[in-house]
Amino acid sequence: MRIGIIGSGSWGTAIAKILTDNGNEIIWCVRSNEILQHLQVKHFNPSYLSSIEFDIDALQLTTNPVEVYQASDCIVFAIPSEFASSYIDPYIELFSNKIIVSAVKGILPSKKMLMNEYLQLVAEVDPKNYVAIMGPCHAEEVAAKKLSFLTFAAVENSLAQKIAHHFKTSYINTILSNDVFGVQYAAILKNVYALGTGILQGIGYGDNFQSVFVANAAGEMQVFLDQFGGNSTAKESLPKAGKINYSASVYLGDLLVTCYSPYSRNRAFGFMIGRGNSVESASKSLQMVAEGYLASKSINELNVNLGCSMPLALSIYKILWEGLSPAQAFHQIEQHLV
């Protein structure tokens, strides 16, 4: 199988490393000629995870996504959700019969859709050809080859297993799922709640309160996923995923690591907000996309019709988008925690 990758940020770079370590030859669309030339000459990405050294013979590099789409049987998207449509809309005729693997952990903000929904709508991508890869897997630990677990979610188990085989290494364990919608929404919500943990730390709350917040966030996330995930009756198109274990790594595990890890950009972004920085200044300081910021708005808009009780996510949305004081918001949040 010829595998292409779109995205050369930290997660795209980590995925390229996983796939080449497993003996796959890839075609990789990177952001700039500078990155391309640096990889060709010095064999590492100068902008992200520079400790990773690549086998250059396993890489075909380009800055043109068309080359990836034309040459690949399987296309891996590892880009921020806000940029996804710009890599799809001009090229919809090139997605026919392709396997699409999404490592995008966000709702397309201008479309209010997940990647699979949008690809099916605009490019007529068959849902049976879509795989979501999610789970607690920080790129920095992949770079260090520390054992991580990735979940591969697809409508058909055979496709999930096929794609997982290409990612299986000594430091990546693979798990299969058919909860395509649920694992993606879990990845989105955990970023929102990680922003919340950063905010509360910035305000001055301690570990005791944070543990209560995260425990309640896990419960709130389950309420949403029960209505919008694999067992949902909210959308007729949703495949039923059977009994779901929300304590599994792709749900609870990813929430925990994103809320607690020093690698979490969403927690770092939230901490700056809690310290009194504006959204604009926090974004500039971080110099990376915190998916939870846009996701907080998208989840709130989706939930207007769904009507789930989500006081934690709603409070984070109000802090980020309506100017509610973080201290005031968390004083209100305290009243909802158990």
N, C-alpha and C positions, 0 to 999 in steps of 0.2 A: 504494500500500500504506500502510495506517495503522499506524504503528509506536509501540509503547508501551515505556517504560523503567521498570524497577523498580530503584531504588537511586540515592541522591544523594551517595554518597561520592566520592572522587577519580576513580575509574574510571567510575562512572556519570555524573558531571559531564562527564568527557572525552568519553564516548560521545555524550552529548546535544549537545555542541559539534560533534563530527564530523558527526552526522546533520543538524543544522540548517545547518551550513556547506555541506552538499551539497544543500540545498534541500528537505529533508524536513520536514514538519510532524509533530510528535510530541506524544504525551500522556505526561507524566512524573510518576511517583509519587515524591515527595520525602518525607523522613523526618518533617518537622515543619511546622507552620503558620508558624513563624518563617522557615524557609528559603523556603517558598512565597511569603510576603509580601515578603521581601527580593528575591527574583527578580522579582516583579511590579513592585516600585517602583524598585529599583536595578539590576536586570538581571544580577545575579551571585549566585553561591552564597556566602554569608558564611562557611561552614564549610570548604569545599574549593575549591581552584583559584580563588581570588577574583579572579585577574587576567583570567579569562574573562568577556567581556561577551556576553550572549545577545540575539538578535533575539526580543523577547518575543512578537511576532506569530506566530512559528513554534512557540510553546510553549502547550500546554494543561496546566496544573499541577493536581495533586491530592495529597492525602495518603492517599487511599483506593485500594488496589490493585484493588478491584472495578471502578472506573471505567476503569482501564487495560485489564483483561481483557475487559470488555464492548465497549470502543470500538476495540480493536486487532485487526488481522489478524496482526501479528507482535509478539511480546513479547520484549524484551531483558532478561535478568536480569544485573544488575551489582551483586551483593551478596556479602558474605562467606558462605562455605559453611555456617557454623554457623547462619545465620539463614534459609537457603533454604527449609527445610520449613515454616516459619511463614508463608511467602508462597505455599505450594502447598497444604498440607493442607486449609485451610478453604474452598478455592475450586476443588476438582478438577473440578467440573461445568462450569467456565468455560473449560477448556483444549481443548475439543473442536474439532478442525480448525484450531487455531492453529499458526502457525509459531513455534517456540521457539528463541531465540538465547541461548546461555549464554556469558557472560563470567566465570563463576564459576570461580576457580582453586583448587579444593579438593574433597576428598571430603566429602559430607555426614556429619559425624562421628558422629552418633547412628545413622545408617543404614548406614554403610560402603559407600556407593554414589556413583557419579558422578551428575550431574544427569540425564543422559539415561536412565540405568537407573531412577532413582527416579521420574521423570515417566512412564515407560512402565509401571512397576509400579502406582503409586497413581492416576494420572490417565489411563492408557491412551493416552498421547501416542504417535503413530505415529513410530517411529525415522526415517522418511523426512521428517518435518517438523521435524527437530532440526538445528541448526547450532551448532558450538562455535567461538568466536572466541578465538584465543590468539596468542601471539608476544611478542617483545621490544618492548614499547610502554608505557613509563612515562607515566602521566597528566600529569606535570609537563611533559614534552617535547611532548605533544600540545597542552597549553595554550599552549606557546610556538610551536606550528606547526612544530616540527622534524620532518623527514622520518622516518616510522616505517613498519614493515611489519606487517600483520596477516594471519594465516592463518585461512581460513574452511573448516572441516572438516564435511562432510556425507556421508551415505550416497550421495546423488545429486548429481553434479556440477552439474546445472542449478540446484538450490536454493542451493548454495554460491555459484555465480556470481550468482544473483539478489540474494542478501543482500549480497554483496561490492559490488555495484553501488551500493547505497545508502550505503556507507561510503567509497567512493573519492573522495578529495579531492586537492588539490595537495600535501598533506603526509601522506597515508595511501596507501601502496601495498598492494594486496591480492594474496594468494596463495591458491590453492585446494588442498584436500586431501580425501581420503576416509578418512584415519586418525582417525576420530572418537574412539576410545578412547585412542590413543597420544598425540595432542596434549594431551589433558586430563591424562593421567598425567604427561606431561613437564612441564606447568605446575605440577603438584603437587610433583613431585620436585625441581624447580629451587628451589622455596622452602625445602625441607628442606636442600638443600646450601648455599643462601645463608646459612641460619642457621649452618651449619658454618663458612663463611668468616668470618662475624662473630665466632664463638666463638674461632677460632684467632687472629684479629687481637687480640681482647681479651686472650688469654693472653700474646701477645707474639711470635708467629711473624711472619715477614716475607713479602715478595712472592714470594720464591723458593719457599718452602714452599706458599704459597697457590696458585701456579700448578700445582704437583704435585697438590695436593688437588683442584683443579677439573678437571684432566685426568682424574684417576681417577674423579671423580664422573660425568663424561661417559660413561666406560666402564661404570660401575655402572648408570647410568640406562639405557643401551642394553641391558644384560642383562635388566633388568626389562621394558622395552618389548618386547623380542623375545618374551617369554613372556606379556605381558599387553596388548600394544598391537595394532596393526592386523593383524599376521601371526600373532597368538597362536592356539594350538590349545587354550588353557586354558578357553575358553568357546565353546560352539557358536554362540552368538548374535553373536559378533564378525564383522563384515564384513572380508574380506581386503582389505588396502590396497595390495597389490603391493609392489614393492621400495621400501624406505623409505630416504631419505637423512638419516641422523641428524646430519649436519653442517648441515642446513638451519636457517633462522632460528628456526622454531618449536620446535626441539629444542636444538641447541647454542647458537644465538644468544640464546635466552631464558635459558638457564642462565648464560651469560657476563655478560649485563647485570645479572641479579639478584644474581650473586655480587660484581660489581665496582662497580656504580653507587652513588653517594651517595644516590640516591633510594630505594634498596632498603630497605623497612621490615624485611624478614626479616634482612638483614645487620645492620641497626642493632639489632634485637632480640637477635641472636646475640652482637653485640659486648658488650652489657650483661651477658649471661649469662657471657661469658668474663671480664669484669671482676669477677665475683663477685656480681652482683645476682641476686635470686631471680626466678623466672618471674613472680610477682605484681608485684614492683616494676618489672620491665622492661616489663610490659604497661601499667602505669599511666603510666610515663614516656613510652612510645611514643604513647599515646592513639590508636592505630589497631590494627586487627587484623593480626597477623602470621600469615598462613595456614599457614606452615611448622610452627608449634608444634603445632596439632591434626593437621596432615597427617603429621607424624612418627609419631604414634601410629597413625593409620589405615593408613599404609603398612606399618608393622610388623605390624599385625594381619592385613592382607591377605597379607603375605608368609609368615606362619606356615604357611599351606596351600600357597603357591606354591613356597616353598623356594629362592628366588634367593639367591645369595651377595651380600649387601649390607652389608659391614662398616662402611662409612661411615654409611649411613642408620641402621643399628642403633646405632652409637655415639652419634649425635646424639639418637636416641630415649632411650637410657639416661641421657644428661646431663639431658634435659628432664623425663623422667617417672620415672626410678628414682634420681635423685640422685647419679649417678656424677660424680666430680670431672672438670671439663673438662680439666685438665692430665693426669690419669690416662687419660682416654678418648683424648686425642690422642697420648699416648705409645703407646697400643695401636694407634691408627690408623696411626702411622708404619710399623709392621711390615707393613702390607698394601699400601703404596703402591709403584708402579713408575714 
